[in-house]
């Protein structure tokens, strides 16, 4: 599905999907075909993806990730107002 995408201009590298990166396989859906694939995709929550990304970022760069509002409530409120 993603074979023709050149991620970030890195020729020879391939794009992937959250389904693959999170370790889901279609066989886990007991051969339910496309319906099984759809249920896998809807099982991937934004919260889970954010948690996984933050965890990997933290371990890769050896940093502790903390919520912005705990270190700068003013910045958090400014960004929140901007995004609303």
matplotlib code that plots the C-alpha trace (Angstrom):
import matplotlib.pyplot as plt

x = [0.0, 2.8, 5.4, 5.4, 5.8, 9.4, 9.4, 11.2, 12.9, 14.9, 15.2, 15.4, 13.5, 9.9, 6.9, 4.9, 1.6, 0.5, -1.0, 2.3, 4.4, 2.1, 2.4, -1.1, -1.5, -4.6, -4.4, -5.3, -8.7, -9.5, -9.7, -12.4, -11.0, -11.5, -13.9, -11.1, -8.7, -11.2, -11.6, -7.8, -7.6, -10.4, -8.7, -5.7, -6.5, -4.8, -3.9, -2.1, -0.1, 0.8, 1.9, 4.0, 5.6, 6.4, 7.9, 10.1, 11.2, 12.0, 14.1, 15.8, 16.9, 17.3, 15.0, 12.0, 8.9, 6.6, 3.3, 3.8, 1.3, 3.5, 6.5, 4.9, 1.1, 1.2, 2.7, 0.2, -2.8, -1.4, -1.1, -4.5, -6.2, -4.4, -5.6, -9.2]
y = [0.0, 2.4, 1.2, 4.4, 6.8, 8.2, 9.3, 12.6, 12.2, 9.2, 7.1, 3.4, 3.7, 2.7, 4.1, 2.0, 2.0, 2.2, -1.3, -2.8, -0.7, -1.6, -5.3, -6.1, -8.8, -9.6, -13.2, -12.1, -11.3, -15.0, -14.6, -12.0, -10.4, -6.7, -6.5, -7.8, -5.2, -2.4, -3.5, -3.5, 0.1, 1.4, -0.3, 2.1, 5.0, 8.4, 8.0, 4.7, 6.2, 9.3, 7.2, 4.9, 7.9, 9.7, 6.5, 5.8, 9.5, 9.4, 6.3, 7.2, 10.7, 9.8, 12.5, 12.6, 13.9, 15.9, 17.8, 21.4, 22.6, 21.3, 23.4, 26.4, 26.9, 30.2, 28.6, 25.8, 28.2, 30.3, 27.3, 25.9, 29.3, 29.4, 25.8, 26.4]
z = [0.0, 0.8, -1.7, -3.9, -1.0, -0.6, 3.1, 3.7, 0.4, 1.6, -1.5, -0.8, 2.5, 2.8, 4.5, 7.0, 8.8, 12.4, 12.1, 11.2, 13.7, 16.5, 15.7, 14.5, 11.9, 9.9, 11.0, 14.5, 13.2, 12.5, 8.8, 8.8, 5.6, 5.0, 8.0, 10.2, 8.8, 9.5, 13.1, 13.5, 12.2, 14.4, 17.5, 17.1, 19.4, 19.3, 23.0, 22.3, 19.5, 21.4, 24.4, 22.2, 20.4, 23.6, 25.1, 22.1, 21.9, 25.6, 25.4, 22.1, 23.3, 27.0, 28.1, 30.4, 28.6, 30.8, 30.0, 29.0, 31.5, 34.4, 33.4, 31.8, 32.4, 30.5, 27.3, 27.6, 27.8, 24.9, 22.7, 23.8, 23.0, 19.6, 18.7, 19.8]

ax = plt.figure().add_subplot(projection="3d")
ax.plot(x, y, z, "-o")
ax.set_aspect("equal")
plt.show()
